[in-house]
């Protein structure tokens, strides 16, 4: 059986000078596992630098491990453990993100990148927490909600009117009311002589229109409780483009997978994408600047990943976190999508991403 250093040499492309660093981390993992009462892992890219492989695993000695067998030497699949790949690729920590283990159990992961003396991410340290009981409760609540919905459909059928028709009409009215609010805000904006006030109105009008977009899509779909995410994001992007038309020459592209998600998740995603793209246009590019913003949608078995990347000048994320945009994003991802928001910005541009479970 290979020792730790020999395994790294055989299975990964880790440089010799970095193996000692990982060896020190591996030795301390047993104490981390005991302290957190959790399973702790060390993952690296394999030799192809495309797959993450488990190179070390410590089980807690004073509490029950989530694992029955040994997983060292096994791969972490991208669809099952998105947090591992995000941390490896971006060098940004990821906290409290759902994952599926090699033994098929649902957990939440905290992932911290390990960087060498040159600042390169060479591995990730992972802590896992069991959330299976929480998921069982969530499924039970969803089942009860569907049962109540079926009862409501039966009531509507008795009167000769379908629940779907009523929901469509409700979405149509909400959309119209939101557009009316935007019209009033536009009138107030025009009445002001302050550029700062005009800017605030403009941003908030776009936020309201983003929420109106989801109701517009739900009005024109046969599925009253879900929305096609890619279609919605493209609609949001068109509205943002119209808002900044003439002041920026930035192309916005949407690519990736098409999928249906629950209406509340679609609304939250639309708001987050709106904030990220608007933030990129405001802070990453000056008046008349050219560039490209790429929005990606990656569908896995259980999770969907949304990424927003730009080639602008970057900005100080700590300063931006004090403004309106990023706090809205962070809170929306956490509270509405039960995911984790990650962002990294430098002179080469800004990369932001978030994940949530497909339900």
C-alpha positions as CSV (number, residue, x, y, z in Angstrom):
1,X,0.0,0.0,0.0
2,X,1.3,3.4,-1.0
3,X,2.1,6.0,1.7
4,X,0.7,9.5,1.4
5,X,3.6,11.0,-0.5
6,X,3.8,8.1,-2.9
7,X,0.1,8.3,-3.6
8,X,0.4,12.0,-4.4
9,X,3.2,11.2,-6.8
10,X,1.4,8.4,-8.4
11,X,-2.2,9.9,-8.7
12,X,-1.7,13.7,-8.9
13,X,0.5,16.3,-10.5
14,X,1.4,17.9,-7.1
15,X,5.0,19.2,-7.2
16,X,7.5,17.7,-4.8
17,X,8.0,20.9,-2.9
18,X,4.2,21.1,-2.2
19,X,3.9,17.5,-0.9
20,X,5.4,18.5,2.5
21,X,2.8,21.2,2.9
22,X,0.0,18.7,2.3
23,X,1.6,16.2,4.6
24,X,1.5,18.7,7.4
25,X,-2.1,19.4,6.7
26,X,-2.9,15.6,6.6
27,X,-1.3,15.1,10.1
28,X,-3.5,17.8,11.6
29,X,-6.8,16.5,10.0
30,X,-7.5,14.0,12.8
31,X,-7.7,16.8,15.3
32,X,-9.9,18.8,13.0
33,X,-12.3,15.9,12.6
34,X,-12.5,15.4,16.4
35,X,-12.9,19.2,17.0
36,X,-15.7,19.5,14.4
37,X,-17.2,16.0,15.1
38,X,-17.2,15.6,11.3
39,X,-15.5,13.7,8.5
40,X,-12.6,15.7,7.1
41,X,-11.1,15.2,3.7
42,X,-8.2,16.5,1.5
43,X,-8.9,16.4,-2.2
44,X,-6.5,17.3,-5.1
45,X,-6.8,17.2,-8.9
46,X,-5.6,14.0,-10.5
47,X,-2.8,13.9,-13.1
48,X,-5.2,15.1,-15.9
49,X,-6.2,18.1,-13.6
50,X,-9.8,17.5,-14.6
51,X,-11.0,15.2,-11.7
52,X,-10.8,15.7,-8.0
53,X,-9.5,12.7,-6.1
54,X,-9.7,12.0,-2.3
55,X,-6.1,11.8,-1.0
56,X,-6.8,11.8,2.7
57,X,-9.8,11.2,5.0
58,X,-10.1,11.4,8.8
59,X,-13.1,10.1,10.7
60,X,-14.1,11.6,14.0
61,X,-13.0,9.4,16.9
62,X,-15.5,10.5,19.5
63,X,-18.6,10.6,17.3
64,X,-20.1,8.6,14.4
65,X,-18.6,8.9,10.9
66,X,-20.9,9.3,7.9
67,X,-18.8,6.7,6.1
68,X,-18.9,2.9,6.4
69,X,-16.0,2.2,4.0
70,X,-12.8,3.9,2.8
71,X,-13.0,6.6,0.1
72,X,-9.3,7.5,-0.3
73,X,-8.4,7.1,-3.9
74,X,-12.0,7.6,-5.1
75,X,-13.0,10.5,-7.3
76,X,-15.3,13.4,-6.3
77,X,-17.8,13.9,-9.1
78,X,-18.5,17.4,-10.2
79,X,-22.2,17.0,-10.3
80,X,-22.2,15.5,-6.8
81,X,-19.7,17.8,-5.1
82,X,-19.8,21.2,-6.8
83,X,-18.3,23.0,-3.9
84,X,-15.0,21.0,-4.3
85,X,-14.6,22.1,-7.9
86,X,-15.5,25.7,-7.2
87,X,-12.9,26.0,-4.5
88,X,-10.3,24.3,-6.7
89,X,-11.0,26.4,-9.7
90,X,-11.5,29.8,-8.1
91,X,-9.4,29.6,-4.9
92,X,-12.4,30.9,-3.0
93,X,-13.8,29.1,0.2
94,X,-17.3,27.6,-0.1
95,X,-19.5,27.1,3.0
96,X,-22.7,25.1,3.7
97,X,-23.3,23.7,0.2
98,X,-25.1,20.4,-0.4
99,X,-23.3,17.5,-1.9
100,X,-23.7,13.7,-2.4
101,X,-21.0,11.4,-1.0
102,X,-19.3,8.5,-2.7
103,X,-21.7,6.3,-0.6
104,X,-24.8,8.2,-1.8
105,X,-25.6,10.2,1.4
106,X,-26.6,13.8,1.2
107,X,-24.4,16.1,3.2
108,X,-23.4,19.8,3.5
109,X,-19.8,20.7,2.8
110,X,-17.5,23.5,4.0
111,X,-14.5,23.7,1.6
112,X,-11.3,25.7,2.0
113,X,-8.7,26.0,-0.7
114,X,-5.1,25.1,0.1
115,X,-2.5,27.3,-1.6
116,X,1.2,26.9,-1.9
117,X,3.9,29.5,-1.4
118,X,3.2,31.0,-4.9
119,X,-0.5,31.4,-4.2
120,X,-1.6,28.5,-6.4
121,X,-4.5,26.4,-5.2
122,X,-3.1,22.8,-5.0
123,X,-5.8,21.1,-2.9
124,X,-9.0,21.6,-0.8
125,X,-9.8,20.8,2.8
126,X,-13.4,19.6,3.2
127,X,-15.6,19.2,6.3
128,X,-18.9,17.3,5.8
129,X,-22.1,17.5,7.9
130,X,-25.1,15.1,7.6
131,X,-28.4,16.7,6.5
132,X,-30.4,13.6,5.6
133,X,-32.9,14.2,8.4
134,X,-33.5,17.8,7.3
135,X,-34.1,16.6,3.7
136,X,-36.7,14.0,4.9
137,X,-38.5,16.8,6.7
138,X,-38.4,19.0,3.6
139,X,-39.8,16.2,1.4
140,X,-42.6,15.7,3.9
141,X,-43.5,19.4,3.8
142,X,-43.5,19.4,0.0
143,X,-45.7,16.4,-0.1
144,X,-48.2,18.0,2.3
145,X,-48.2,21.2,0.2
146,X,-48.9,19.2,-3.0
147,X,-51.8,17.4,-1.2
148,X,-53.3,20.8,-0.3
149,X,-52.8,22.0,-3.9
150,X,-54.7,18.9,-5.2
151,X,-57.6,19.8,-2.8
152,X,-57.6,23.3,-4.1
153,X,-57.8,22.0,-7.7
154,X,-60.8,19.9,-6.8
155,X,-62.5,22.9,-5.4
156,X,-61.9,24.9,-8.5
157,X,-63.2,22.0,-10.7
158,X,-66.4,22.0,-8.8
159,X,-67.1,25.6,-10.0
160,X,-66.0,24.9,-13.6
161,X,-62.8,26.9,-13.3
162,X,-59.3,25.4,-13.3
163,X,-56.7,26.4,-10.7
164,X,-54.3,26.9,-13.6
165,X,-56.5,29.5,-15.2
166,X,-56.8,31.4,-11.9
167,X,-53.1,31.2,-11.3
168,X,-52.4,32.6,-14.8
169,X,-54.7,35.4,-14.3
170,X,-53.1,36.2,-10.9
171,X,-49.6,36.2,-12.5
172,X,-50.9,38.5,-15.3
173,X,-52.3,41.0,-12.8
174,X,-49.2,40.9,-10.7
175,X,-47.1,41.6,-13.8
176,X,-49.3,44.5,-14.8
177,X,-49.2,46.0,-11.3
178,X,-45.4,45.8,-11.2
179,X,-45.2,47.5,-14.6
180,X,-47.5,50.2,-13.3
181,X,-45.1,50.7,-10.3
182,X,-42.2,51.1,-12.8
183,X,-44.1,53.7,-14.7
184,X,-44.7,55.7,-11.6
185,X,-41.1,55.4,-10.6
186,X,-40.0,56.6,-14.0
187,X,-42.2,59.7,-13.7
188,X,-40.7,60.5,-10.3
189,X,-37.2,59.9,-11.7
190,X,-37.8,62.4,-14.6
191,X,-39.1,65.0,-12.1
192,X,-35.8,64.9,-10.2
193,X,-32.7,67.1,-11.0
194,X,-30.4,64.8,-9.0
195,X,-28.3,62.3,-11.0
196,X,-27.9,60.2,-7.9
197,X,-31.7,60.0,-7.5
198,X,-32.1,59.1,-11.1
199,X,-29.5,56.4,-10.8
200,X,-31.2,54.9,-7.7
201,X,-34.6,55.0,-9.5
202,X,-33.1,53.3,-12.6
203,X,-31.6,50.4,-10.6
204,X,-34.8,49.9,-8.6
205,X,-36.9,50.0,-11.8
206,X,-34.8,47.2,-13.2
207,X,-35.2,45.1,-10.1
208,X,-39.0,45.5,-10.3
209,X,-39.0,44.6,-14.0
210,X,-36.9,41.5,-13.2
211,X,-39.5,40.2,-10.9
212,X,-42.2,41.1,-13.4
213,X,-40.4,39.0,-16.0
214,X,-41.0,35.8,-14.0
215,X,-44.8,36.6,-13.7
216,X,-44.8,37.3,-17.5
217,X,-43.3,33.8,-18.2
218,X,-45.7,32.1,-15.8
219,X,-48.6,33.8,-17.5
220,X,-47.7,32.3,-20.8
221,X,-46.8,28.8,-19.8
222,X,-48.7,25.6,-19.4
223,X,-46.9,24.8,-16.1
224,X,-48.1,27.2,-13.5
225,X,-45.6,26.4,-10.8
226,X,-42.3,26.2,-12.7
227,X,-40.4,28.4,-15.1
228,X,-37.7,27.7,-17.8
229,X,-34.6,29.2,-16.2
230,X,-32.6,29.9,-19.4
231,X,-35.5,31.7,-21.0
232,X,-36.0,33.9,-18.0
233,X,-32.3,34.8,-17.7
234,X,-32.2,35.8,-21.4
235,X,-35.3,38.0,-20.8
236,X,-33.6,39.7,-17.8
237,X,-30.5,40.2,-19.9
238,X,-32.4,41.9,-22.7
239,X,-34.0,44.3,-20.2
240,X,-30.6,45.2,-18.7
241,X,-29.1,45.7,-22.2
242,X,-31.9,48.2,-22.9
243,X,-31.2,50.0,-19.7
244,X,-27.5,50.5,-20.5
245,X,-27.9,50.9,-24.3
246,X,-25.6,53.7,-25.5
247,X,-23.5,54.0,-22.3
248,X,-21.8,50.6,-22.6
249,X,-20.6,48.4,-25.5
250,X,-20.6,45.2,-23.5
251,X,-22.0,42.1,-25.1
252,X,-23.9,39.8,-22.7
253,X,-24.1,36.1,-23.6
254,X,-26.2,33.4,-22.0
255,X,-25.2,29.7,-22.5
256,X,-25.6,26.3,-20.9
257,X,-28.4,24.0,-20.0
258,X,-32.1,24.5,-20.2
259,X,-34.2,23.3,-17.2
260,X,-37.4,23.9,-15.4
261,X,-37.2,25.2,-11.8
262,X,-39.8,26.1,-9.1
263,X,-41.2,29.6,-9.6
264,X,-39.8,30.9,-6.3
265,X,-36.3,29.6,-7.2
266,X,-36.6,31.2,-10.7
267,X,-37.6,34.5,-9.2
268,X,-34.6,34.5,-6.8
269,X,-32.2,33.5,-9.6
270,X,-33.5,36.2,-11.8
271,X,-33.0,38.9,-9.1
272,X,-29.5,37.6,-8.4
273,X,-28.4,37.6,-12.1
274,X,-29.9,41.0,-12.5
275,X,-27.8,42.4,-9.6
276,X,-24.6,40.7,-10.7
277,X,-24.8,41.8,-14.3
278,X,-25.9,45.3,-13.4
279,X,-23.0,45.5,-10.9
280,X,-20.6,44.3,-13.5
281,X,-21.7,47.0,-16.0
282,X,-21.6,49.8,-13.3
283,X,-18.3,48.9,-11.7
284,X,-16.4,46.9,-14.3
285,X,-16.7,49.1,-17.3
286,X,-16.6,52.9,-17.8
287,X,-18.7,55.0,-20.1
288,X,-18.3,53.7,-23.7
289,X,-16.2,50.7,-22.6
290,X,-16.3,47.5,-24.6
291,X,-16.3,44.0,-23.1
292,X,-18.1,40.7,-22.6
293,X,-20.2,39.3,-19.8
294,X,-20.8,35.5,-19.9
295,X,-23.6,33.9,-18.0
296,X,-23.4,30.1,-17.7
297,X,-26.0,27.6,-16.5
298,X,-24.7,24.1,-15.6
299,X,-27.2,21.4,-14.6
300,X,-26.0,18.5,-12.5
301,X,-27.9,15.5,-11.1
302,X,-29.1,17.4,-8.0
303,X,-27.8,20.9,-8.3
304,X,-27.7,23.8,-10.8
305,X,-24.7,26.2,-10.9
306,X,-25.1,29.8,-12.2
307,X,-22.0,31.7,-13.1
308,X,-21.5,35.3,-14.2
309,X,-18.1,36.3,-15.5
310,X,-16.9,39.5,-17.0
311,X,-13.6,40.9,-18.5
312,X,-13.9,44.3,-16.9
313,X,-11.4,46.1,-14.7
314,X,-12.6,44.5,-11.4
315,X,-13.5,46.1,-8.2
316,X,-13.0,45.9,-4.4
317,X,-15.6,43.3,-3.3
318,X,-15.4,44.4,0.3
319,X,-16.4,47.9,-0.6
320,X,-19.1,46.6,-2.9
321,X,-20.5,44.5,-0.1
322,X,-21.4,47.7,1.8
323,X,-23.6,48.8,-1.1
324,X,-27.0,47.6,-2.2
325,X,-26.2,45.1,-4.9
326,X,-24.0,42.4,-3.3
327,X,-25.9,42.3,0.1
328,X,-29.1,41.6,-1.9
329,X,-27.3,38.8,-3.8
330,X,-25.8,37.2,-0.7
331,X,-29.1,37.3,1.2
332,X,-31.2,36.1,-1.7
333,X,-28.9,33.1,-2.4
334,X,-28.8,32.2,1.3
335,X,-32.4,32.7,2.2
336,X,-34.3,31.9,-1.0
337,X,-32.1,29.4,-2.7
338,X,-30.4,27.9,0.4
339,X,-27.1,28.1,-1.5
340,X,-23.8,29.9,-1.1
341,X,-22.6,32.9,-3.1
342,X,-19.0,33.2,-4.2
343,X,-17.2,36.1,-5.9
344,X,-13.6,36.9,-6.9
345,X,-12.5,40.1,-8.6
346,X,-9.2,41.4,-9.8
347,X,-7.8,43.5,-12.7
348,X,-8.6,40.6,-15.2
349,X,-12.3,40.7,-14.3
350,X,-14.8,39.4,-11.9
351,X,-16.1,35.8,-11.5
352,X,-19.2,35.1,-9.4
353,X,-21.2,31.9,-9.0
354,X,-23.9,30.3,-6.9
355,X,-25.5,26.8,-6.7
356,X,-28.9,25.5,-5.5
357,X,-30.7,22.2,-5.4
358,X,-33.1,21.3,-8.2
359,X,-36.4,20.5,-6.7
